[in-house]
Amino acid sequence: MPNSILPQDHDGQELFNAISSFFSRFKVGNLLRKCNAQKEKGVPVLQIFKYKLCNVFADRSMYMQQKTGSYREVFSKNTFYRFLNSRKTNWLRFTTLLSREVSKTIEPLTGEDRINAFVVDDSLFERTSCKKTELGSRVFDHASMRYTKGYRLMTLGWTDGNTFLPVNSSLLASSKTSNLIGPLEYYDGRSLAARRRNLAQTKGTDVMLELIKAARKCGHTANYVLYDSWFSNPAQLVAVKDLGLDSIAMIKKSSRIRYEFEGKQLSINRIFGISKKRRGRSKYLLSVDVMVGKDQKIPAKIVCVRNKKNKKDWIAFICTNPMLSEEEIIRIYGKRWQIEVFFKTCKSYLQLVSECHSLSYDALTAHVAIVFVRYMMIALEQRKDEDFRSLGEIFFYFTDELADITFAESLQILLKAMFEYIYAIFQVAKEQMDTFIEMFINRLPGYMQRALTRVPMAA
């Protein structure tokens, strides 16, 4: 373990013990070998991986450690960069396998009736310059409604309503040559490097399906797939249903997207306009059954929620399990919010965007995977710190399980989101997001809070 870059105090020892326990418990070295992350000779891959993982707790980058004489590792920077640039390491499979092992320790802590869900979303992975960065592109940022340089980080996560785990991801580049800024290298189509780059230039909705397939192939299970309005077109709802999963998604208010209602193809605005609304203090405004799809049609339920401060404002959700109650649809969809906290935490505390400046697409993919491992580790530590059931059998039988997200909490999140609906995406104001991030960090063990709030990594 690269103890030299950890704080040399009590907190540093606590971190050292937590990281060592995580690697030992989930056999990270074995998982790396399964995903072709191995060397024929020289420094073991696991040692380099541990150094990269722990670097987030240091106040200096590798470059600055070498400049200031604080670098104590036995491998050179060339060895380190060869590890990141490896084209043979299957990082998508690695994070999927590791997250499955971690979820196995979490699932028994809750009852069999607990609803677990996959959550899909993308976030901007911004780069200041992409002229020499492989597959660097002009990508559209849904939050600012403008084009920027970098990638879209398409991410699949898993949640039980209390703990969120990142499962796998893909850094999406533009499929249009006119939007590509960086170079595009070609590899043998049978190689992992080629498949990784082909996936990067695939349509986002298709990448979402590939990530779900990869997760289920490795043993992940969930009751629903949660995603926002950017992915909730009828074709996507049908495609997810074909995978054997039901969807709960926010509906885009578009006149071009239609649903079969009372024998007619109507937009959501038209359905809302002609339908009788629930009056009084109802928890939701409207609930209707529809058919979704063109050639292949499936039944679904649409639920509309009112904005109590603006009677003309509303948002709609669709669920491909029409037997689910309206309250459950709203409550379960509230779990999707955890992926927003995940993205913000990774960018603010785990150096998702600021740490790696490599020009190689393989190195960027490796960096994202290692940041995901960092988050899994702190999410597990947070769960262990809060959930007494994780301490052993006697605590399991005499302690109540941690509560799932409630309907009231979900509804509050959704109502706040309406104020940002002008951007047509599920967001809240920066101040509200900062509050959620602060709550997440404050729930971590004290030694980990202090380590993550150290001085940001230097260039």
Secondary structure, 3 states (H helix, E strand, C coil): CCHHHCCCCHHHHHHHHHHHHHHHHCCHHHHHHHCCCCCCCCCCHHHHHHHHHHHHHCCCCHHHHHHHCCCCCCCCHHHHHHHHCCCCCCHHHHHHHHHHHHHHHHHHHCCCCCCCEEEEEEEEEECCCCCCCCCCEEEEECCCCEEEEEEEEEEEEEECCCCEEEEEEEEECCCCHHHECCCCCCCCCCCHHHHHHHHHCCCHHHHHHHHHHHHHHCCCCCCEEEECCCCCCHHHHHHHHHCCCEEEEECCCCCCCEEEECCEEEEHHHHHHHCCCCCCCCCCCEEEEEEECCCCCEEEEEEEEEECCEEEEEEEEEECCCCCCHHHHHHHHHHHHHHHHHHHHHHHCCCCCCCCCCCCHHHHHHHHHHHHHHHHHHHHHHHHHHCHHHHCHHHHHHCCCCCCCCHHHHHHHHHHHHHHHHHCCCCCCHHHHHHHHHHHHHCCCHHHHHHHCCCCCCC
